[in-house]
Amino acid sequence: MSSASRTAGSGKRDTGEWESEGGSLGPDAPARLPDGITAEASMVYRVGPYSYSRLDDAMAEHARQSGKQGSRAARV
């Protein structure tokens, strides 16, 4: 007999088969901030060891690291 059939009539949810599959969690309830303080989410782009708040800057660093801008010798 499976664990699902054993607990089906008990009103309890049987999570034994899927509880460790990861899945998503709902966001935490926002903390109450004092008046005058606001919280904003911000996007951070990471390229190697560097962090950027602007996508254009991250794209430029990615191009530098991958050599897509061409070398100086190729332009001479």
PDB file as gemmi writes it, atoms N, CA and C in Angstrom:
CRYST1    1.000    1.000    1.000  90.00  90.00  90.00 P 1                      
ATOM      1  N   MET A   1       0.852  -1.174   0.000  1.00  0.00           N  
ATOM      2  CA  MET A   1       0.000   0.000   0.000  1.00  0.00           C  
ATOM      3  C   MET A   1       0.895   1.232   0.000  1.00  0.00           C  
ATOM      4  N   SER A   2       0.605   2.203  -0.868  1.00  0.00           N  
ATOM      5  CA  SER A   2       1.437   3.405  -0.938  1.00  0.00           C  
ATOM      6  C   SER A   2       1.113   4.342   0.206  1.00  0.00           C  
ATOM      7  N   SER A   3       2.044   5.240   0.482  1.00  0.00           N  
ATOM      8  CA  SER A   3       1.806   6.204   1.556  1.00  0.00           C  
ATOM      9  C   SER A   3       0.670   7.143   1.201  1.00  0.00           C  
ATOM     10  N   ALA A   4       0.443   7.389  -0.079  1.00  0.00           N  
ATOM     11  CA  ALA A   4      -0.650   8.270  -0.494  1.00  0.00           C  
ATOM     12  C   ALA A   4      -1.991   7.645  -0.146  1.00  0.00           C  
ATOM     13  N   SER A   5      -2.113   6.341  -0.327  1.00  0.00           N  
ATOM     14  CA  SER A   5      -3.391   5.707  -0.028  1.00  0.00           C  
ATOM     15  C   SER A   5      -3.596   5.561   1.479  1.00  0.00           C  
ATOM     16  N   ARG A   6      -2.532   5.489   2.254  1.00  0.00           N  
ATOM     17  CA  ARG A   6      -2.669   5.386   3.703  1.00  0.00           C  
ATOM     18  C   ARG A   6      -3.167   6.673   4.326  1.00  0.00           C  
ATOM     19  N   THR A   7      -2.790   7.814   3.768  1.00  0.00           N  
ATOM     20  CA  THR A   7      -3.157   9.082   4.386  1.00  0.00           C  
ATOM     21  C   THR A   7      -4.296   9.777   3.664  1.00  0.00           C  
ATOM     22  N   ALA A   8      -4.814   9.179   2.597  1.00  0.00           N  
ATOM     23  CA  ALA A   8      -5.844   9.845   1.807  1.00  0.00           C  
ATOM     24  C   ALA A   8      -7.079  10.142   2.638  1.00  0.00           C  
ATOM     25  N   GLY A   9      -7.479   9.253   3.523  1.00  0.00           N  
ATOM     26  CA  GLY A   9      -8.678   9.469   4.298  1.00  0.00           C  
ATOM     27  C   GLY A   9      -8.436  10.238   5.582  1.00  0.00           C  
ATOM     28  N   SER A  10      -7.214  10.494   5.937  1.00  0.00           N  
ATOM     29  CA  SER A  10      -6.925  11.124   7.219  1.00  0.00           C  
ATOM     30  C   SER A  10      -6.998  12.641   7.182  1.00  0.00           C  
ATOM     31  N   GLY A  11      -7.092  13.230   5.982  1.00  0.00           N  
ATOM     32  CA  GLY A  11      -7.127  14.679   5.880  1.00  0.00           C  
ATOM     33  C   GLY A  11      -5.755  15.314   5.844  1.00  0.00           C  
ATOM     34  N   LYS A  12      -4.695  14.539   6.042  1.00  0.00           N  
ATOM     35  CA  LYS A  12      -3.331  15.060   5.976  1.00  0.00           C  
ATOM     36  C   LYS A  12      -2.826  14.975   4.549  1.00  0.00           C  
ATOM     37  N   ARG A  13      -2.017  15.938   4.157  1.00  0.00           N  
ATOM     38  CA  ARG A  13      -1.396  15.873   2.836  1.00  0.00           C  
ATOM     39  C   ARG A  13      -0.149  15.023   2.933  1.00  0.00           C  
ATOM     40  N   ASP A  14      -0.049  14.058   2.033  1.00  0.00           N  
ATOM     41  CA  ASP A  14       1.144  13.218   1.989  1.00  0.00           C  
ATOM     42  C   ASP A  14       2.139  13.873   1.047  1.00  0.00           C  
ATOM     43  N   THR A  15       3.230  14.340   1.584  1.00  0.00           N  
ATOM     44  CA  THR A  15       4.236  15.022   0.765  1.00  0.00           C  
ATOM     45  C   THR A  15       5.488  14.193   0.594  1.00  0.00           C  
ATOM     46  N   GLY A  16       5.474  12.965   1.035  1.00  0.00           N  
ATOM     47  CA  GLY A  16       6.665  12.133   1.023  1.00  0.00           C  
ATOM     48  C   GLY A  16       7.312  11.983  -0.331  1.00  0.00           C  
ATOM     49  N   GLU A  17       6.520  11.932  -1.394  1.00  0.00           N  
ATOM     50  CA  GLU A  17       7.088  11.700  -2.710  1.00  0.00           C  
ATOM     51  C   GLU A  17       7.616  12.963  -3.370  1.00  0.00           C  
ATOM     52  N   TRP A  18       7.114  14.131  -3.014  1.00  0.00           N  
ATOM     53  CA  TRP A  18       7.504  15.331  -3.747  1.00  0.00           C  
ATOM     54  C   TRP A  18       8.091  16.440  -2.897  1.00  0.00           C  
ATOM     55  N   GLU A  19       8.216  16.273  -1.620  1.00  0.00           N  
ATOM     56  CA  GLU A  19       8.646  17.378  -0.778  1.00  0.00           C  
ATOM     57  C   GLU A  19      10.090  17.813  -1.006  1.00  0.00           C  
ATOM     58  N   SER A  20      10.917  16.958  -1.588  1.00  0.00           N  
ATOM     59  CA  SER A  20      12.308  17.338  -1.794  1.00  0.00           C  
ATOM     60  C   SER A  20      12.609  17.678  -3.251  1.00  0.00           C  
ATOM     61  N   GLU A  21      11.594  17.950  -4.048  1.00  0.00           N  
ATOM     62  CA  GLU A  21      11.804  18.249  -5.458  1.00  0.00           C  
ATOM     63  C   GLU A  21      12.129  19.711  -5.722  1.00  0.00           C  
ATOM     64  N   GLY A  22      12.252  20.510  -4.718  1.00  0.00           N  
ATOM     65  CA  GLY A  22      12.561  21.926  -4.939  1.00  0.00           C  
ATOM     66  C   GLY A  22      11.277  22.723  -4.974  1.00  0.00           C  
ATOM     67  N   GLY A  23      10.916  23.161  -6.146  1.00  0.00           N  
ATOM     68  CA  GLY A  23       9.695  23.939  -6.270  1.00  0.00           C  
ATOM     69  C   GLY A  23       9.896  25.360  -5.799  1.00  0.00           C  
ATOM     70  N   SER A  24       8.854  26.140  -5.929  1.00  0.00           N  
ATOM     71  CA  SER A  24       8.983  27.546  -5.563  1.00  0.00           C  
ATOM     72  C   SER A  24       8.310  27.816  -4.228  1.00  0.00           C  
ATOM     73  N   LEU A  25       8.791  28.824  -3.579  1.00  0.00           N  
ATOM     74  CA  LEU A  25       8.208  29.292  -2.334  1.00  0.00           C  
ATOM     75  C   LEU A  25       7.655  30.681  -2.567  1.00  0.00           C  
ATOM     76  N   GLY A  26       6.608  31.006  -1.886  1.00  0.00           N  
ATOM     77  CA  GLY A  26       6.073  32.354  -1.985  1.00  0.00           C  
ATOM     78  C   GLY A  26       7.028  33.344  -1.349  1.00  0.00           C  
ATOM     79  N   PRO A  27       6.946  34.610  -1.748  1.00  0.00           N  
ATOM     80  CA  PRO A  27       7.842  35.613  -1.164  1.00  0.00           C  
ATOM     81  C   PRO A  27       7.524  35.844   0.309  1.00  0.00           C  
ATOM     82  N   ASP A  28       8.541  36.215   1.059  1.00  0.00           N  
ATOM     83  CA  ASP A  28       8.330  36.556   2.462  1.00  0.00           C  
ATOM     84  C   ASP A  28       7.462  37.805   2.549  1.00  0.00           C  
ATOM     85  N   ALA A  29       6.730  37.899   3.612  1.00  0.00           N  
ATOM     86  CA  ALA A  29       5.931  39.100   3.830  1.00  0.00           C  
ATOM     87  C   ALA A  29       6.874  40.282   4.022  1.00  0.00           C  
ATOM     88  N   PRO A  30       6.585  41.412   3.375  1.00  0.00           N  
ATOM     89  CA  PRO A  30       7.485  42.556   3.519  1.00  0.00           C  
ATOM     90  C   PRO A  30       7.498  43.072   4.958  1.00  0.00           C  
ATOM     91  N   ALA A  31       8.676  43.477   5.394  1.00  0.00           N  
ATOM     92  CA  ALA A  31       8.817  44.019   6.744  1.00  0.00           C  
ATOM     93  C   ALA A  31       8.215  45.419   6.787  1.00  0.00           C  
ATOM     94  N   ARG A  32       7.672  45.786   7.897  1.00  0.00           N  
ATOM     95  CA  ARG A  32       7.115  47.125   8.077  1.00  0.00           C  
ATOM     96  C   ARG A  32       8.275  48.072   8.292  1.00  0.00           C  
ATOM     97  N   LEU A  33       8.416  49.027   7.388  1.00  0.00           N  
ATOM     98  CA  LEU A  33       9.506  49.997   7.478  1.00  0.00           C  
ATOM     99  C   LEU A  33       9.006  51.281   8.122  1.00  0.00           C  
ATOM    100  N   PRO A  34       9.873  51.958   8.836  1.00  0.00           N  
ATOM    101  CA  PRO A  34       9.487  53.250   9.415  1.00  0.00           C  
ATOM    102  C   PRO A  34       9.152  54.252   8.312  1.00  0.00           C  
ATOM    103  N   ASP A  35       8.331  55.232   8.631  1.00  0.00           N  
ATOM    104  CA  ASP A  35       8.002  56.282   7.670  1.00  0.00           C  
ATOM    105  C   ASP A  35       9.273  56.949   7.173  1.00  0.00           C  
ATOM    106  N   GLY A  36       9.323  57.209   5.881  1.00  0.00           N  
ATOM    107  CA  GLY A  36      10.484  57.853   5.291  1.00  0.00           C  
ATOM    108  C   GLY A  36      11.511  56.882   4.736  1.00  0.00           C  
ATOM    109  N   ILE A  37      11.325  55.582   4.964  1.00  0.00           N  
ATOM    110  CA  ILE A  37      12.241  54.578   4.426  1.00  0.00           C  
ATOM    111  C   ILE A  37      11.467  53.720   3.434  1.00  0.00           C  
ATOM    112  N   THR A  38      12.021  53.580   2.241  1.00  0.00           N  
ATOM    113  CA  THR A  38      11.404  52.729   1.230  1.00  0.00           C  
ATOM    114  C   THR A  38      12.397  51.666   0.787  1.00  0.00           C  
ATOM    115  N   ALA A  39      11.886  50.583   0.297  1.00  0.00           N  
ATOM    116  CA  ALA A  39      12.723  49.500  -0.221  1.00  0.00           C  
ATOM    117  C   ALA A  39      12.435  49.342  -1.707  1.00  0.00           C  
ATOM    118  N   GLU A  40      13.483  49.170  -2.487  1.00  0.00           N  
ATOM    119  CA  GLU A  40      13.341  48.956  -3.917  1.00  0.00           C  
ATOM    120  C   GLU A  40      14.175  47.749  -4.317  1.00  0.00           C  
ATOM    121  N   ALA A  41      13.617  46.929  -5.178  1.00  0.00           N  
ATOM    122  CA  ALA A  41      14.381  45.806  -5.728  1.00  0.00           C  
ATOM    123  C   ALA A  41      15.227  46.337  -6.875  1.00  0.00           C  
ATOM    124  N   SER A  42      16.422  45.810  -7.025  1.00  0.00           N  
ATOM    125  CA  SER A  42      17.270  46.250  -8.131  1.00  0.00           C  
ATOM    126  C   SER A  42      17.877  45.034  -8.816  1.00  0.00           C  
ATOM    127  N   MET A  43      18.092  45.175 -10.105  1.00  0.00           N  
ATOM    128  CA  MET A  43      18.681  44.108 -10.903  1.00  0.00           C  
ATOM    129  C   MET A  43      20.194  44.247 -10.851  1.00  0.00           C  
ATOM    130  N   VAL A  44      20.882  43.138 -10.668  1.00  0.00           N  
ATOM    131  CA  VAL A  44      22.340  43.126 -10.675  1.00  0.00           C  
ATOM    132  C   VAL A  44      22.775  42.123 -11.728  1.00  0.00           C  
ATOM    133  N   TYR A  45      23.649  42.563 -12.623  1.00  0.00           N  
ATOM    134  CA  TYR A  45      24.189  41.704 -13.672  1.00  0.00           C  
ATOM    135  C   TYR A  45      25.608  41.321 -13.272  1.00  0.00           C  
ATOM    136  N   ARG A  46      25.931  40.051 -13.346  1.00  0.00           N  
ATOM    137  CA  ARG A  46      27.257  39.577 -12.972  1.00  0.00           C  
ATOM    138  C   ARG A  46      27.959  39.017 -14.201  1.00  0.00           C  
ATOM    139  N   VAL A  47      29.182  39.466 -14.401  1.00  0.00           N  
ATOM    140  CA  VAL A  47      30.031  38.980 -15.485  1.00  0.00           C  
ATOM    141  C   VAL A  47      31.356  38.609 -14.840  1.00  0.00           C  
ATOM    142  N   GLY A  48      31.603  37.318 -14.722  1.00  0.00           N  
ATOM    143  CA  GLY A  48      32.804  36.885 -14.017  1.00  0.00           C  
ATOM    144  C   GLY A  48      32.762  37.409 -12.592  1.00  0.00           C  
ATOM    145  N   PRO A  49      33.844  38.013 -12.123  1.00  0.00           N  
ATOM    146  CA  PRO A  49      33.879  38.505 -10.747  1.00  0.00           C  
ATOM    147  C   PRO A  49      33.256  39.895 -10.576  1.00  0.00           C  
ATOM    148  N   TYR A  50      32.764  40.492 -11.666  1.00  0.00           N  
ATOM    149  CA  TYR A  50      32.277  41.867 -11.634  1.00  0.00           C  
ATOM    150  C   TYR A  50      30.758  41.920 -11.560  1.00  0.00           C  
ATOM    151  N   SER A  51      30.241  42.956 -10.911  1.00  0.00           N  
ATOM    152  CA  SER A  51      28.803  43.189 -10.801  1.00  0.00           C  
ATOM    153  C   SER A  51      28.468  44.540 -11.407  1.00  0.00           C  
ATOM    154  N   TYR A  52      27.353  44.593 -12.122  1.00  0.00           N  
ATOM    155  CA  TYR A  52      26.924  45.827 -12.784  1.00  0.00           C  
ATOM    156  C   TYR A  52      25.445  46.062 -12.523  1.00  0.00           C  
ATOM    157  N   SER A  53      25.069  47.317 -12.405  1.00  0.00           N  
ATOM    158  CA  SER A  53      23.657  47.655 -12.277  1.00  0.00           C  
ATOM    159  C   SER A  53      23.060  48.021 -13.629  1.00  0.00           C  
ATOM    160  N   ARG A  54      23.898  48.283 -14.616  1.00  0.00           N  
ATOM    161  CA  ARG A  54      23.422  48.609 -15.966  1.00  0.00           C  
ATOM    162  C   ARG A  54      23.752  47.463 -16.922  1.00  0.00           C  
ATOM    163  N   LEU A  55      22.751  47.030 -17.687  1.00  0.00           N  
ATOM    164  CA  LEU A  55      22.948  45.943 -18.637  1.00  0.00           C  
ATOM    165  C   LEU A  55      23.984  46.311 -19.690  1.00  0.00           C  
ATOM    166  N   ASP A  56      23.992  47.562 -20.149  1.00  0.00           N  
ATOM    167  CA  ASP A  56      24.973  47.979 -21.159  1.00  0.00           C  
ATOM    168  C   ASP A  56      26.406  47.770 -20.668  1.00  0.00           C  
ATOM    169  N   ASP A  57      26.660  48.094 -19.410  1.00  0.00           N  
ATOM    170  CA  ASP A  57      28.001  47.906 -18.852  1.00  0.00           C  
ATOM    171  C   ASP A  57      28.360  46.421 -18.769  1.00  0.00           C  
ATOM    172  N   ALA A  58      27.400  45.604 -18.371  1.00  0.00           N  
ATOM    173  CA  ALA A  58      27.645  44.164 -18.286  1.00  0.00           C  
ATOM    174  C   ALA A  58      27.901  43.578 -19.669  1.00  0.00           C  
ATOM    175  N   MET A  59      27.158  44.038 -20.669  1.00  0.00           N  
ATOM    176  CA  MET A  59      27.360  43.548 -22.036  1.00  0.00           C  
ATOM    177  C   MET A  59      28.740  43.950 -22.554  1.00  0.00           C  
ATOM    178  N   ALA A  60      29.175  45.165 -22.237  1.00  0.00           N  
ATOM    179  CA  ALA A  60      30.498  45.620 -22.669  1.00  0.00           C  
ATOM    180  C   ALA A  60      31.594  44.780 -22.021  1.00  0.00           C  
ATOM    181  N   GLU A  61      31.456  44.483 -20.738  1.00  0.00           N  
ATOM    182  CA  GLU A  61      32.451  43.645 -20.060  1.00  0.00           C  
ATOM    183  C   GLU A  61      32.445  42.237 -20.639  1.00  0.00           C  
ATOM    184  N   HIS A  62      31.284  41.716 -20.922  1.00  0.00           N  
ATOM    185  CA  HIS A  62      31.195  40.382 -21.522  1.00  0.00           C  
ATOM    186  C   HIS A  62      31.908  40.356 -22.872  1.00  0.00           C  
ATOM    187  N   ALA A  63      31.711  41.396 -23.663  1.00  0.00           N  
ATOM    188  CA  ALA A  63      32.392  41.479 -24.958  1.00  0.00           C  
ATOM    189  C   ALA A  63      33.905  41.556 -24.769  1.00  0.00           C  
ATOM    190  N   ARG A  64      34.359  42.330 -23.775  1.00  0.00           N  
ATOM    191  CA  ARG A  64      35.802  42.416 -23.505  1.00  0.00           C  
ATOM    192  C   ARG A  64      36.361  41.051 -23.119  1.00  0.00           C  
ATOM    193  N   GLN A  65      35.656  40.352 -22.247  1.00  0.00           N  
ATOM    194  CA  GLN A  65      36.149  39.058 -21.773  1.00  0.00           C  
ATOM    195  C   GLN A  65      36.141  37.999 -22.867  1.00  0.00           C  
ATOM    196  N   SER A  66      35.200  38.085 -23.770  1.00  0.00           N  
ATOM    197  CA  SER A  66      35.118  37.056 -24.809  1.00  0.00           C  
ATOM    198  C   SER A  66      35.867  37.443 -26.072  1.00  0.00           C  
ATOM    199  N   GLY A  67      36.506  38.632 -26.070  1.00  0.00           N  
ATOM    200  CA  GLY A  67      37.327  39.052 -27.197  1.00  0.00           C  
ATOM    201  C   GLY A  67      36.545  39.452 -28.428  1.00  0.00           C  
ATOM    202  N   LYS A  68      35.289  39.806 -28.285  1.00  0.00           N  
ATOM    203  CA  LYS A  68      34.458  40.138 -29.440  1.00  0.00           C  
ATOM    204  C   LYS A  68      34.669  41.548 -29.959  1.00  0.00           C  
ATOM    205  N   GLN A  69      35.418  42.384 -29.256  1.00  0.00           N  
ATOM    206  CA  GLN A  69      35.654  43.743 -29.734  1.00  0.00           C  
ATOM    207  C   GLN A  69      36.826  43.789 -30.699  1.00  0.00           C  
ATOM    208  N   GLY A  70      37.536  42.727 -30.849  1.00  0.00           N  
ATOM    209  CA  GLY A  70      38.690  42.710 -31.746  1.00  0.00           C  
ATOM    210  C   GLY A  70      39.926  43.221 -31.046  1.00  0.00           C  
ATOM    211  N   SER A  71      41.050  42.761 -31.484  1.00  0.00           N  
ATOM    212  CA  SER A  71      42.299  43.199 -30.868  1.00  0.00           C  
ATOM    213  C   SER A  71      42.806  44.450 -31.559  1.00  0.00           C  
ATOM    214  N   ARG A  72      43.711  45.164 -30.916  1.00  0.00           N  
ATOM    215  CA  ARG A  72      44.296  46.376 -31.513  1.00  0.00           C  
ATOM    216  C   ARG A  72      45.081  46.023 -32.767  1.00  0.00           C  
ATOM    217  N   ALA A  73      45.726  44.870 -32.769  1.00  0.00           N  
ATOM    218  CA  ALA A  73      46.523  44.459 -33.927  1.00  0.00           C  
ATOM    219  C   ALA A  73      45.641  44.245 -35.152  1.00  0.00           C  
ATOM    220  N   ALA A  74      44.430  43.782 -34.943  1.00  0.00           N  
ATOM    221  CA  ALA A  74      43.538  43.535 -36.073  1.00  0.00           C  
ATOM    222  C   ALA A  74      43.052  44.840 -36.688  1.00  0.00           C  
ATOM    223  N   ARG A  75      43.018  45.927 -35.901  1.00  0.00           N  
ATOM    224  CA  ARG A  75      42.532  47.214 -36.404  1.00  0.00           C  
ATOM    225  C   ARG A  75      43.637  48.033 -37.045  1.00  0.00           C  
ATOM    226  N   VAL A  76      44.892  47.665 -36.862  1.00  0.00           N  
ATOM    227  CA  VAL A  76      46.011  48.461 -37.378  1.00  0.00           C  
ATOM    228  C   VAL A  76      46.294  48.118 -38.807  1.00  0.00           C  
TER     229      VAL A  76                                                      
END                                                                             
